[in-house]
């Protein structure tokens, strides 16, 4: 599935897993896993990303699969409570926007316009 909003992560990592938001202008490839919510709701994507990036999500993922390779079945095995989804999604969206503003202040960003100190 391509060109859908979702959550992506590297399939192989020796450090902590990192779940990132994937915009609908992206294409997944074999070195990544992509998570697309069944309902297609962007709030659900933010919620999933926030929960999986949390300390508890990382801890459970390490229990489910303590290896370097993370496969989709490992992600499916993580229980996600359905509480405060809107609140978690709002916090995740704020963090995404902060990270994008920070990244866009570097000349290597495609959306770089000017240095923030100018």
Backbone as a chain_set.jsonl record, in Angstrom:
{"seq": "XXXXXXXXXXXXXXXXXXXXXXXXXXXXXXXXXXXXXXXXXXXXXXXXXXXXXXXXXXXXXXXXXXXXXXXXXXXXXXXXXXXXXXXXXXXXXXXXXXXXXXXXXXXXXXXXXXXXXX", "coords": {"N": [[0.85, -1.175, 0.0], [0.676, 2.09, -0.933], [1.082, 5.673, -0.895], [-0.596, 6.471, 1.205], [-1.556, 7.863, 4.354], [0.266, 7.033, 7.28], [2.219, 5.069, 9.575], [5.675, 4.595, 9.862], [8.669, 2.606, 10.137], [12.058, 1.558, 10.664], [13.088, -1.64, 9.586], [15.271, -3.06, 10.521], [17.245, -2.55, 13.315], [19.745, -1.561, 15.621], [19.526, -0.068, 17.78], [17.161, 1.781, 19.748], [13.806, 1.286, 18.655], [12.23, 3.395, 16.218], [9.409, 5.055, 15.499], [7.855, 6.683, 12.859], [5.975, 9.349, 11.37], [4.288, 8.927, 8.294], [3.675, 10.571, 5.408], [1.033, 10.938, 2.928], [2.289, 11.092, 0.485], [4.247, 9.278, 0.116], [6.228, 6.307, -0.503], [6.454, 2.982, 0.496], [9.167, 0.712, 1.081], [11.243, -2.271, 0.919], [12.95, -2.238, 3.172], [11.636, -1.127, 5.233], [8.936, -1.059, 7.576], [5.474, -0.543, 7.348], [2.648, 0.919, 8.848], [-0.735, 0.972, 8.552], [-3.675, 2.368, 9.597], [-6.749, 0.599, 10.054], [-9.129, 2.029, 9.863], [-8.345, 4.228, 8.443], [-8.034, 6.683, 9.579], [-6.434, 9.67, 10.423], [-5.951, 10.472, 13.028], [-5.842, 8.052, 14.354], [-3.46, 7.051, 13.313], [-1.592, 8.865, 14.423], [-2.004, 8.28, 17.125], [-1.234, 5.55, 17.287], [1.468, 5.815, 16.591], [2.405, 7.431, 18.708], [1.953, 5.778, 20.95], [3.561, 3.53, 20.35], [6.083, 4.686, 20.304], [6.409, 5.301, 22.911], [7.769, 4.772, 26.239], [6.679, 2.477, 27.371], [5.671, 1.15, 25.088], [8.068, 0.622, 23.657], [9.319, -1.025, 25.53], [7.557, -3.237, 25.638], [7.737, -4.099, 22.979], [10.386, -4.924, 22.949], [10.176, -7.094, 24.657], [8.514, -8.782, 23.171], [10.026, -9.184, 20.872], [13.264, -9.479, 21.076], [15.315, -9.056, 19.204], [17.361, -7.84, 16.406], [15.861, -7.526, 14.107], [12.709, -6.373, 13.274], [9.503, -7.398, 12.699], [6.28, -7.222, 11.001], [4.411, -8.852, 12.442], [5.384, -8.699, 15.039], [4.726, -6.105, 15.766], [1.949, -6.207, 15.557], [1.424, -7.768, 17.761], [1.518, -6.141, 19.967], [-0.308, -4.839, 22.581], [-2.592, -2.195, 22.408], [-4.063, 0.161, 24.34], [-7.318, 1.615, 24.162], [-7.589, 4.384, 25.051], [-7.913, 7.826, 25.739], [-7.315, 8.644, 23.107], [-7.547, 10.914, 21.404], [-6.247, 12.875, 22.924], [-3.61, 11.854, 23.124], [-3.01, 11.8, 20.383], [-3.055, 14.553, 19.794], [-0.794, 15.463, 21.218], [1.213, 14.039, 19.897], [0.969, 15.125, 17.304], [1.729, 17.795, 17.844], [4.425, 17.329, 18.513], [5.394, 16.313, 16.068], [5.125, 18.576, 14.438], [6.906, 20.342, 15.724], [9.336, 18.966, 15.325], [9.468, 19.012, 12.528], [9.657, 21.796, 12.033], [12.124, 22.256, 13.243], [13.812, 20.605, 11.644], [13.456, 21.853, 9.159], [14.952, 24.113, 9.475], [17.478, 23.564, 8.725], [19.823, 23.563, 6.061], [19.815, 21.306, 4.453], [17.258, 20.398, 4.332], [14.362, 19.874, 2.338], [12.428, 21.785, 2.505], [13.684, 24.049, 3.368], [13.985, 27.518, 3.975], [15.081, 29.881, 5.096], [17.769, 30.666, 7.344], [17.133, 30.303, 10.842], [18.246, 32.262, 12.499], [18.503, 34.504, 11.035]], "CA": [[0.0, 0.0, 0.0], [1.459, 3.31, -1.041], [0.358, 6.93, -0.982], [-1.564, 6.576, 2.295], [-0.99, 8.283, 5.633], [0.506, 5.905, 8.163], [3.38, 5.091, 10.465], [6.743, 3.771, 9.309], [9.823, 2.362, 10.994], [13.07, 0.7, 10.055], [12.915, -3.059, 9.894], [16.454, -3.523, 11.247], [17.842, -1.501, 14.146], [20.492, -2.048, 16.783], [19.176, 0.835, 18.877], [15.733, 1.81, 20.043], [12.99, 1.468, 17.458], [11.725, 4.742, 16.045], [8.229, 5.072, 14.645], [7.762, 8.01, 12.263], [4.777, 9.574, 10.584], [4.515, 8.834, 6.857], [2.648, 11.313, 4.681], [0.428, 10.206, 1.814], [3.079, 11.233, -0.739], [5.392, 8.389, 0.309], [6.165, 4.922, -0.951], [7.201, 2.068, 1.363], [10.007, -0.249, 0.38], [11.477, -3.497, 1.668], [13.713, -2.064, 4.414], [10.786, -0.477, 6.229], [7.597, -1.569, 7.848], [4.492, 0.535, 7.365], [1.424, 0.602, 9.573], [-1.859, 1.759, 8.069], [-4.848, 2.044, 10.414], [-7.867, 0.032, 9.3], [-10.156, 3.028, 9.611], [-7.785, 5.282, 7.618], [-8.123, 7.936, 10.327], [-5.123, 10.236, 10.743], [-5.829, 10.48, 14.49], [-5.418, 6.703, 14.724], [-2.028, 6.951, 12.984], [-0.857, 9.604, 15.451], [-2.132, 7.536, 18.38], [-0.384, 4.362, 17.177], [2.852, 6.273, 16.629], [2.706, 7.884, 20.069], [1.996, 4.647, 21.872], [4.706, 2.677, 20.041], [7.299, 5.422, 20.661], [6.455, 5.506, 24.363], [8.631, 3.863, 27.002], [5.961, 1.212, 27.519], [5.649, 0.505, 23.78], [9.413, 0.11, 23.37], [9.555, -2.131, 26.467], [6.774, -4.402, 25.201], [8.322, -4.58, 21.722], [11.602, -5.654, 23.3], [9.753, -8.388, 25.213], [7.952, -9.579, 22.087], [11.095, -9.546, 19.946], [14.509, -8.84, 21.519], [16.34, -9.176, 18.171], [17.59, -6.649, 15.583], [14.837, -7.454, 13.063], [11.332, -6.227, 13.74], [8.59, -7.753, 11.619], [4.914, -6.764, 11.271], [3.742, -9.642, 13.489], [5.813, -8.177, 16.337], [3.94, -4.895, 16.016], [0.56, -6.634, 15.784], [1.327, -8.39, 19.078], [1.564, -5.149, 21.048], [-1.66, -4.37, 22.919], [-2.732, -0.747, 22.529], [-5.336, 0.51, 24.974], [-8.075, 2.655, 23.451], [-7.944, 5.448, 25.994], [-7.364, 9.153, 25.49], [-6.722, 8.651, 21.764], [-7.472, 12.295, 20.907], [-5.22, 13.579, 23.699], [-2.311, 11.344, 22.675], [-2.83, 12.246, 18.999], [-2.716, 15.985, 19.824], [0.597, 15.585, 21.669], [2.057, 13.534, 18.804], [0.943, 16.131, 16.243], [2.583, 18.903, 18.291], [5.818, 16.889, 18.39], [5.717, 16.23, 14.645], [5.284, 19.942, 13.945], [8.164, 20.862, 16.28], [10.448, 18.302, 14.642], [9.524, 19.517, 11.153], [10.199, 23.156, 12.077], [13.546, 22.137, 13.538], [14.479, 20.066, 10.464], [13.403, 22.837, 8.083], [15.927, 25.177, 9.729], [18.749, 23.101, 8.172], [19.888, 23.745, 4.611], [19.601, 20.037, 3.761], [15.823, 20.132, 4.255], [13.736, 20.3, 1.083], [11.586, 22.943, 2.793], [14.494, 25.13, 3.95], [13.75, 28.827, 3.376], [16.143, 30.765, 5.588], [18.299, 30.284, 8.654], [16.286, 30.918, 11.866], [18.902, 33.396, 13.161], [18.519, 35.654, 10.122]], "C": [[0.895, 1.237, 0.0], [0.52, 4.51, -1.133], [-0.811, 7.012, -0.002], [-0.845, 7.099, 3.524], [-0.814, 7.057, 6.504], [1.717, 6.134, 9.036], [4.423, 4.17, 9.857], [7.865, 3.623, 10.329], [10.824, 1.522, 10.226], [12.837, -0.735, 10.483], [14.069, -3.593, 10.736], [17.031, -2.347, 12.021], [18.586, -2.121, 15.309], [20.216, -1.162, 17.993], [17.691, 0.725, 19.18], [14.949, 1.949, 18.746], [12.439, 2.895, 17.414], [10.581, 4.698, 15.044], [8.016, 6.503, 14.177], [6.477, 8.124, 11.453], [5.126, 9.565, 9.103], [3.35, 9.524, 6.147], [2.175, 10.533, 3.461], [1.14, 10.427, 0.48], [4.289, 10.305, -0.727], [5.126, 6.988, -0.231], [7.009, 4.083, 0.006], [8.07, 1.167, 0.504], [10.408, -1.351, 1.34], [12.228, -3.32, 2.983], [12.904, -1.366, 5.501], [9.519, -1.282, 6.445], [6.672, -0.37, 7.829], [3.238, 0.038, 8.062], [0.348, 1.542, 9.059], [-3.067, 1.406, 8.927], [-6.011, 1.565, 9.542], [-8.903, 1.091, 8.943], [-9.66, 4.191, 8.748], [-7.76, 6.642, 8.287], [-6.729, 8.416, 10.71], [-4.893, 10.276, 12.252], [-5.356, 9.119, 14.971], [-3.935, 6.514, 14.432], [-1.183, 7.657, 14.035], [-0.859, 8.84, 16.772], [-1.213, 6.311, 18.373], [1.083, 4.762, 17.305], [3.261, 6.696, 18.04], [2.843, 6.736, 21.044], [3.22, 3.767, 21.613], [6.032, 3.361, 20.351], [7.429, 5.647, 22.161], [7.394, 4.496, 25.024], [7.975, 2.491, 27.126], [5.93, 0.454, 26.192], [6.979, -0.118, 23.42], [9.723, -1.094, 24.261], [8.821, -3.397, 26.015], [7.337, -4.971, 23.906], [9.594, -5.373, 21.983], [11.276, -7.011, 23.925], [9.266, -9.319, 24.113], [9.05, -10.067, 21.144], [12.377, -8.823, 20.349], [15.642, -8.916, 20.494], [16.494, -7.857, 17.41], [16.503, -6.449, 14.538], [13.445, -7.384, 13.674], [10.419, -6.464, 12.548], [7.167, -7.317, 11.983], [4.183, -7.548, 12.362], [4.15, -9.182, 14.888], [4.98, -6.959, 16.723], [2.493, -5.267, 16.321], [0.368, -7.226, 17.17], [1.343, -7.418, 20.241], [0.149, -4.66, 21.349], [-1.669, -2.848, 23.085], [-4.076, -0.431, 23.162], [-6.022, 1.634, 24.195], [-8.547, 3.723, 24.43], [-7.234, 6.731, 25.6], [-6.713, 9.268, 24.109], [-6.546, 10.067, 21.232], [-6.358, 13.068, 21.608], [-3.813, 13.152, 23.269], [-2.015, 11.845, 21.262], [-2.458, 13.723, 18.942], [-1.266, 16.206, 20.231], [1.551, 15.137, 20.567], [2.107, 14.551, 17.672], [1.808, 17.334, 16.603], [4.06, 18.546, 18.14], [6.262, 16.785, 16.937], [5.982, 17.627, 14.092], [6.569, 20.586, 14.47], [9.369, 20.269, 15.559], [10.588, 18.806, 13.204], [10.083, 20.933, 11.104], [11.692, 23.13, 12.335], [14.299, 21.664, 12.294], [14.523, 21.095, 9.338], [14.353, 24.009, 8.304], [17.323, 24.789, 9.23], [18.713, 23.194, 6.65], [19.646, 22.459, 3.837], [18.12, 19.665, 3.657], [15.275, 20.628, 2.922], [12.907, 21.555, 1.293], [12.344, 24.089, 3.444], [14.221, 26.432, 3.203], [14.827, 29.828, 3.793], [16.573, 30.287, 6.966], [17.475, 31.001, 9.734], [16.937, 32.112, 12.575], [18.954, 34.639, 12.27], [17.166, 36.331, 10.133]], "O": [[1.768, 1.385, 0.855], [-0.671, 4.372, -1.412], [-1.873, 7.546, -0.324], [0.336, 6.817, 3.722], [-1.64, 6.146, 6.479], [2.175, 7.264, 9.208], [4.092, 3.082, 9.387], [7.987, 4.417, 11.262], [10.474, 0.855, 9.253], [12.435, -1.001, 11.616], [13.873, -4.476, 11.571], [17.277, -1.28, 11.458], [18.121, -3.087, 15.912], [20.634, -1.48, 19.106], [17.055, -0.291, 18.902], [15.38, 2.655, 17.834], [12.213, 3.516, 18.453], [10.773, 4.343, 13.881], [7.996, 7.43, 14.986], [5.962, 7.139, 10.925], [6.142, 10.13, 8.698], [2.196, 9.114, 6.271], [2.83, 9.589, 3.018], [0.641, 9.991, -0.557], [5.246, 10.518, -1.472], [3.986, 6.555, -0.39], [8.153, 4.434, 0.295], [7.751, 0.893, -0.653], [9.948, -1.359, 2.482], [12.144, -4.196, 3.843], [13.431, -1.052, 6.567], [9.102, -2.073, 5.599], [7.061, 0.717, 8.258], [2.821, -1.107, 7.889], [0.497, 2.762, 9.122], [-3.45, 0.237, 8.978], [-6.223, 2.065, 8.438], [-9.485, 1.061, 7.859], [-10.451, 5.049, 8.359], [-7.493, 7.65, 7.633], [-5.935, 7.652, 11.26], [-3.758, 10.13, 12.706], [-4.552, 9.038, 15.9], [-3.225, 5.884, 15.217], [-0.175, 7.117, 14.491], [0.162, 8.763, 17.454], [-0.497, 6.065, 19.344], [1.847, 4.13, 18.034], [4.347, 6.35, 18.505], [3.753, 6.725, 21.874], [3.854, 3.304, 22.562], [7.017, 2.678, 20.635], [8.459, 6.135, 22.626], [7.759, 3.487, 24.42], [8.643, 1.465, 27.001], [6.14, -0.759, 26.172], [7.03, -1.248, 22.934], [10.32, -2.069, 23.804], [9.392, -4.488, 26.011], [7.411, -6.19, 23.745], [9.854, -6.376, 21.319], [12.023, -7.972, 23.74], [9.571, -10.512, 24.123], [9.02, -11.205, 20.675], [12.557, -7.658, 19.992], [16.813, -8.847, 20.87], [15.831, -6.872, 17.733], [16.248, -5.319, 14.124], [13.059, -8.228, 14.482], [10.548, -5.809, 11.514], [6.882, -7.068, 13.154], [3.414, -6.966, 13.127], [3.352, -9.265, 15.822], [4.58, -6.812, 17.878], [1.883, -4.711, 17.234], [-0.74, -7.192, 17.705], [1.196, -7.832, 21.391], [-0.52, -4.124, 20.466], [-0.85, -2.289, 23.815], [-5.119, -0.726, 22.579], [-5.353, 2.502, 23.636], [-9.746, 3.935, 24.611], [-6.079, 6.706, 25.175], [-5.677, 9.917, 23.962], [-5.501, 10.387, 20.666], [-5.618, 13.82, 20.974], [-2.935, 13.993, 23.074], [-0.895, 12.268, 20.975], [-1.626, 14.112, 18.123], [-0.581, 17.048, 19.65], [2.576, 15.777, 20.329], [3.182, 14.816, 17.133], [2.544, 17.841, 15.756], [4.856, 19.37, 17.688], [7.396, 17.137, 16.613], [6.952, 17.837, 13.363], [7.246, 21.302, 13.731], [10.312, 20.986, 15.223], [11.702, 19.003, 12.72], [10.894, 21.247, 10.233], [12.447, 23.886, 11.723], [15.314, 22.255, 11.926], [15.53, 21.197, 8.636], [14.538, 24.823, 7.399], [18.25, 25.595, 9.303], [17.682, 22.93, 6.031], [19.299, 22.521, 2.658], [17.773, 18.71, 2.961], [15.679, 21.683, 2.434], [12.701, 22.318, 0.349], [11.735, 24.998, 4.008], [14.22, 26.467, 1.972], [15.406, 30.525, 2.96], [15.831, 29.592, 7.66], [17.148, 32.176, 9.573], [16.228, 32.903, 13.198], [19.4, 35.7, 12.705], [16.966, 37.322, 9.431]]}, "num_chains": 1, "name": "protein.A"}
